[in-house]
Amino acid sequence: MLDSFLQNIKTKQLIAPGSKTLIATSGGVDSVVLCHLFHLAGLPFSIAHCNFKLREKASDLDKAFVGDLAATLQVDFFTTQFDTQGFAQQNKLSIQVAARQLRYAWFEETRQLAGCDQIATAHHLDDSIETMLYNFAKGCGLRGLHGILEKNGHLVRPLLFATKRQVIQFAAAHGIQFREDASNESDKYNRNLIRHHITPVFEKINPQFQQKGGDTLARIREAEALNDFAIDQIKQAVFEQNGDGFKIDHKKLRSYLLQQPCSMNF
Protein backbone atom coordinates (compact mmCIF):
# COMPACT_ATOMS: atom_id res chain seq x y z
CA MET A 1 0.00 0.00 0.00
CA LEU A 2 2.92 2.33 0.70
CA ASP A 3 4.12 2.04 -2.90
CA SER A 4 0.62 2.77 -4.21
CA PHE A 5 0.38 5.73 -1.83
CA LEU A 6 3.63 7.24 -3.09
CA GLN A 7 2.76 6.55 -6.72
CA ASN A 8 -0.65 8.22 -6.29
CA ILE A 9 0.95 11.33 -4.78
CA LYS A 10 3.46 11.51 -7.64
CA THR A 11 0.98 10.82 -10.45
CA LYS A 12 -1.62 13.28 -9.17
CA GLN A 13 1.03 15.83 -8.08
CA LEU A 14 -0.64 16.14 -4.69
CA ILE A 15 2.41 17.01 -2.60
CA ALA A 16 5.47 18.84 -3.86
CA PRO A 17 8.87 17.42 -2.84
CA GLY A 18 10.11 19.03 0.37
CA SER A 19 6.73 20.52 1.28
CA LYS A 20 5.10 20.02 4.68
CA THR A 21 1.60 18.71 5.30
CA LEU A 22 -0.87 19.24 8.13
CA ILE A 23 -2.80 15.98 8.60
CA ALA A 24 -6.34 16.25 9.97
CA THR A 25 -6.42 13.39 12.46
CA SER A 26 -9.50 12.21 14.33
CA GLY A 27 -7.96 9.09 15.85
CA GLY A 28 -9.98 6.75 13.62
CA VAL A 29 -8.36 4.12 11.43
CA ASP A 30 -8.34 6.23 8.25
CA SER A 31 -6.49 9.27 9.59
CA VAL A 32 -4.15 7.21 11.78
CA VAL A 33 -3.14 5.06 8.80
CA LEU A 34 -2.57 8.24 6.79
CA CYS A 35 -0.20 9.51 9.49
CA HIS A 36 1.72 6.23 9.47
CA LEU A 37 1.99 6.28 5.68
CA PHE A 38 3.47 9.78 5.79
CA HIS A 39 5.87 8.62 8.51
CA LEU A 40 6.94 5.51 6.58
CA ALA A 41 7.37 7.58 3.41
CA GLY A 42 9.54 10.15 5.18
CA LEU A 43 7.22 13.00 4.23
CA PRO A 44 7.29 16.02 6.59
CA PHE A 45 4.01 16.53 8.45
CA SER A 46 2.28 17.80 11.57
CA ILE A 47 -0.91 16.52 13.18
CA ALA A 48 -4.06 18.55 13.87
CA HIS A 49 -6.98 17.31 15.96
CA CYS A 50 -10.40 18.86 16.66
CA ASN A 51 -12.37 18.02 19.80
CA PHE A 52 -16.01 18.73 18.97
CA LYS A 53 -17.18 17.87 22.53
CA LEU A 54 -19.99 15.74 21.13
CA ARG A 55 -19.22 12.37 22.71
CA GLU A 56 -18.44 13.38 26.28
CA LYS A 57 -15.49 11.39 27.69
CA ALA A 58 -14.85 9.62 24.37
CA SER A 59 -13.97 12.96 22.73
CA ASP A 60 -11.34 13.64 25.39
CA LEU A 61 -9.92 10.13 24.98
CA ASP A 62 -9.66 10.72 21.21
CA LYS A 63 -7.66 13.89 21.86
CA ALA A 64 -5.31 12.09 24.25
CA PHE A 65 -4.83 9.22 21.78
CA VAL A 66 -3.95 11.55 18.90
CA GLY A 67 -1.58 13.49 21.14
CA ASP A 68 0.20 10.24 22.02
CA LEU A 69 0.34 9.33 18.31
CA ALA A 70 2.05 12.64 17.51
CA ALA A 71 4.55 12.05 20.30
CA THR A 72 5.27 8.51 19.05
CA LEU A 73 5.80 9.73 15.49
CA GLN A 74 7.77 12.73 16.80
CA VAL A 75 5.79 15.41 14.97
CA ASP A 76 4.17 18.67 16.05
CA PHE A 77 0.66 18.38 17.49
CA PHE A 78 -2.03 21.03 17.25
CA THR A 79 -5.42 20.72 18.90
CA THR A 80 -8.51 22.77 19.66
CA GLN A 81 -12.03 22.22 20.92
CA PHE A 82 -15.37 23.65 19.87
CA ASP A 83 -18.81 24.23 21.30
CA THR A 84 -20.22 22.52 18.24
CA GLN A 85 -23.80 22.29 19.45
CA GLY A 86 -23.86 25.96 20.44
CA PHE A 87 -22.41 27.00 17.08
CA ALA A 88 -24.95 24.86 15.24
CA GLN A 89 -27.90 26.32 17.15
CA GLN A 90 -26.67 29.89 16.81
CA ASN A 91 -26.21 29.54 13.04
CA LYS A 92 -29.18 27.21 12.44
CA LEU A 93 -27.00 24.44 11.06
CA SER A 94 -26.98 20.68 11.41
CA ILE A 95 -24.30 19.28 13.71
CA GLN A 96 -22.46 17.79 10.74
CA VAL A 97 -22.41 21.04 8.77
CA ALA A 98 -21.41 23.02 11.86
CA ALA A 99 -18.53 20.63 12.60
CA ARG A 100 -17.36 20.82 9.00
CA GLN A 101 -17.33 24.62 8.96
CA LEU A 102 -15.52 24.82 12.28
CA ARG A 103 -12.83 22.27 11.49
CA TYR A 104 -11.93 23.48 8.00
CA ALA A 105 -11.66 27.10 9.14
CA TRP A 106 -9.40 26.03 12.00
CA PHE A 107 -7.35 23.68 9.82
CA GLU A 108 -6.55 26.56 7.45
CA GLU A 109 -5.58 28.86 10.34
CA THR A 110 -3.37 26.11 11.76
CA ARG A 111 -1.83 25.32 8.38
CA GLN A 112 -0.58 28.89 8.15
CA LEU A 113 0.53 28.94 11.79
CA ALA A 114 2.42 25.65 11.41
CA GLY A 115 4.07 26.70 8.16
CA CYS A 116 2.49 23.84 6.23
CA ASP A 117 1.90 23.89 2.49
CA GLN A 118 -1.24 21.75 2.43
CA ILE A 119 -3.86 20.05 4.61
CA ALA A 120 -4.38 16.32 4.11
CA THR A 121 -7.59 14.54 5.03
CA ALA A 122 -7.98 10.76 5.10
CA HIS A 123 -10.95 10.40 2.76
CA HIS A 124 -10.76 7.11 0.87
CA LEU A 125 -12.48 5.63 -2.19
CA ASP A 126 -15.54 4.46 -0.24
CA ASP A 127 -16.09 8.03 1.01
CA SER A 128 -15.94 9.37 -2.54
CA ILE A 129 -18.48 6.86 -3.83
CA GLU A 130 -20.77 7.54 -0.87
CA THR A 131 -20.60 11.25 -1.68
CA MET A 132 -21.63 10.56 -5.26
CA LEU A 133 -24.54 8.33 -4.17
CA TYR A 134 -25.68 10.88 -1.58
CA ASN A 135 -25.64 13.74 -4.10
CA PHE A 136 -27.41 11.57 -6.68
CA ALA A 137 -30.16 10.77 -4.17
CA LYS A 138 -30.60 14.46 -3.29
CA GLY A 139 -30.52 15.56 -6.94
CA CYS A 140 -27.50 17.18 -8.54
CA GLY A 141 -25.74 18.15 -11.73
CA LEU A 142 -22.57 16.73 -13.20
CA ARG A 143 -20.35 18.26 -10.50
CA GLY A 144 -22.29 16.45 -7.79
CA LEU A 145 -21.42 13.11 -9.36
CA HIS A 146 -17.63 13.48 -9.47
CA GLY A 147 -17.15 12.39 -5.86
CA ILE A 148 -14.48 13.89 -3.61
CA LEU A 149 -11.71 15.75 -5.42
CA GLU A 150 -8.12 14.73 -4.73
CA LYS A 151 -6.99 18.34 -4.64
CA ASN A 152 -8.97 21.47 -3.89
CA GLY A 153 -6.95 24.57 -3.03
CA HIS A 154 -4.79 23.73 -0.02
CA LEU A 155 -6.72 20.51 0.61
CA VAL A 156 -5.36 17.16 -0.59
CA ARG A 157 -6.79 13.64 -0.20
CA PRO A 158 -3.90 11.19 -0.78
CA LEU A 159 -5.93 8.10 0.23
CA LEU A 160 -8.66 8.31 -2.41
CA PHE A 161 -7.00 5.50 -4.37
CA ALA A 162 -7.64 3.02 -1.52
CA THR A 163 -10.80 1.32 -0.28
CA LYS A 164 -11.82 1.22 3.36
CA ARG A 165 -11.07 -2.50 3.37
CA GLN A 166 -7.50 -1.85 2.20
CA VAL A 167 -7.01 0.78 4.90
CA ILE A 168 -8.17 -1.63 7.61
CA GLN A 169 -6.00 -4.42 6.24
CA PHE A 170 -2.95 -2.14 6.28
CA ALA A 171 -3.63 -1.21 9.91
CA ALA A 172 -3.96 -4.87 10.88
CA ALA A 173 -0.82 -5.90 9.00
CA HIS A 174 1.26 -3.21 10.73
CA GLY A 175 -0.27 -3.50 14.20
CA ILE A 176 -1.58 0.07 14.05
CA GLN A 177 -3.85 1.03 16.93
CA PHE A 178 -6.75 3.45 16.48
CA ARG A 179 -9.92 4.70 18.12
CA GLU A 180 -13.40 3.46 17.24
CA ASP A 181 -16.14 6.10 16.87
CA ALA A 182 -19.44 4.60 18.03
CA SER A 183 -21.39 7.14 15.93
CA ASN A 184 -20.15 5.35 12.79
CA GLU A 185 -22.47 2.47 13.63
CA SER A 186 -25.58 4.64 13.92
CA ASP A 187 -28.02 5.11 11.05
CA LYS A 188 -28.78 8.60 12.33
CA TYR A 189 -26.61 10.12 9.61
CA ASN A 190 -27.41 9.79 5.90
CA ARG A 191 -23.89 8.70 5.00
CA ASN A 192 -24.16 5.80 7.43
CA LEU A 193 -27.45 4.77 5.82
CA ILE A 194 -25.64 4.56 2.48
CA ARG A 195 -22.66 2.76 4.03
CA HIS A 196 -24.69 0.20 5.95
CA HIS A 197 -27.65 -0.44 3.64
CA ILE A 198 -27.04 0.83 0.09
CA THR A 199 -23.40 -0.05 -0.61
CA PRO A 200 -23.83 -3.71 0.51
CA VAL A 201 -26.58 -4.15 -2.09
CA PHE A 202 -24.27 -2.91 -4.86
CA GLU A 203 -21.52 -5.21 -3.57
CA LYS A 204 -23.87 -8.17 -3.89
CA ILE A 205 -24.47 -7.20 -7.52
CA ASN A 206 -20.74 -6.69 -8.10
CA PRO A 207 -18.15 -7.71 -5.47
CA GLN A 208 -15.75 -5.23 -7.12
CA PHE A 209 -18.21 -2.37 -6.72
CA GLN A 210 -15.75 -0.03 -4.98
CA GLN A 211 -13.06 -0.35 -7.64
CA LYS A 212 -15.53 -0.16 -10.51
CA GLY A 213 -17.20 2.79 -8.82
CA GLY A 214 -13.81 4.51 -8.70
CA ASP A 215 -13.41 3.92 -12.45
CA THR A 216 -16.85 5.46 -13.01
CA LEU A 217 -15.94 8.53 -10.94
CA ALA A 218 -12.83 9.01 -13.08
CA ARG A 219 -14.93 8.89 -16.26
CA ILE A 220 -17.41 11.37 -14.80
CA ARG A 221 -14.55 13.78 -14.06
CA GLU A 222 -13.33 13.41 -17.65
CA ALA A 223 -16.84 14.17 -18.94
CA GLU A 224 -17.00 17.16 -16.60
CA ALA A 225 -13.70 18.48 -17.97
CA LEU A 226 -14.97 18.15 -21.54
CA ASN A 227 -18.22 19.85 -20.58
CA ASP A 228 -16.31 22.74 -19.00
CA PHE A 229 -14.15 23.02 -22.11
CA ALA A 230 -17.22 23.19 -24.36
CA ILE A 231 -18.84 25.85 -22.20
CA ASP A 232 -15.64 27.89 -22.28
CA GLN A 233 -15.63 27.66 -26.10
CA ILE A 234 -19.20 28.98 -26.22
CA LYS A 235 -18.37 31.79 -23.79
CA GLN A 236 -15.50 32.93 -25.95
CA ALA A 237 -17.78 32.92 -28.99
CA VAL A 238 -20.82 34.76 -27.62
CA PHE A 239 -19.71 36.82 -24.58
CA GLU A 240 -18.70 40.43 -25.10
CA GLN A 241 -17.17 42.81 -22.56
CA ASN A 242 -19.60 45.53 -21.49
CA GLY A 243 -17.95 47.96 -19.08
CA ASP A 244 -17.30 46.14 -15.82
CA GLY A 245 -19.63 43.33 -16.87
CA PHE A 246 -20.46 41.46 -20.03
CA LYS A 247 -23.31 40.85 -22.42
CA ILE A 248 -24.41 37.82 -24.38
CA ASP A 249 -24.96 38.11 -28.12
CA HIS A 250 -28.11 36.01 -28.43
CA LYS A 251 -27.89 35.87 -32.22
CA LYS A 252 -24.36 34.49 -32.03
CA LEU A 253 -25.44 32.03 -29.35
CA ARG A 254 -28.33 30.69 -31.42
CA SER A 255 -26.13 30.56 -34.52
CA TYR A 256 -23.33 28.79 -32.61
CA LEU A 257 -25.68 26.13 -31.22
CA LEU A 258 -27.33 25.54 -34.59
CA GLN A 259 -24.07 25.27 -36.47
CA GLN A 260 -22.09 23.30 -33.86
CA PRO A 261 -24.53 21.27 -31.80
CA CYS A 262 -22.07 18.54 -31.00
CA SER A 263 -18.68 19.82 -32.11
CA MET A 264 -15.66 21.02 -30.21
CA ASN A 265 -12.57 22.66 -31.61
CA PHE A 266 -9.43 21.07 -30.13
Secondary structure, DSSP 8 states (H G I E B T S, - for coil): -HHHHHHHHHHHT-S-TT--EEEE--SSHHHHHHHHHHHHHT--EEEEEEE---STHHHHHHHHHHHHHHHHHT--EEEEE--HHHHHHHHT--HHHHHHHHHHHHHHHHHHHHT-SEEE----HHHHHHHHHHHHHH---GGGGS-S-SEETTEE-TTTTS-HHHHHHHHHHTT------GGGG-TTSHHHHIIIIIHHHHHHH-TTHHHHHHHHHHHHHHHHHHHHHHHHHHHHHHEEEETTEEEE-HHHHHHHHHH-SS----
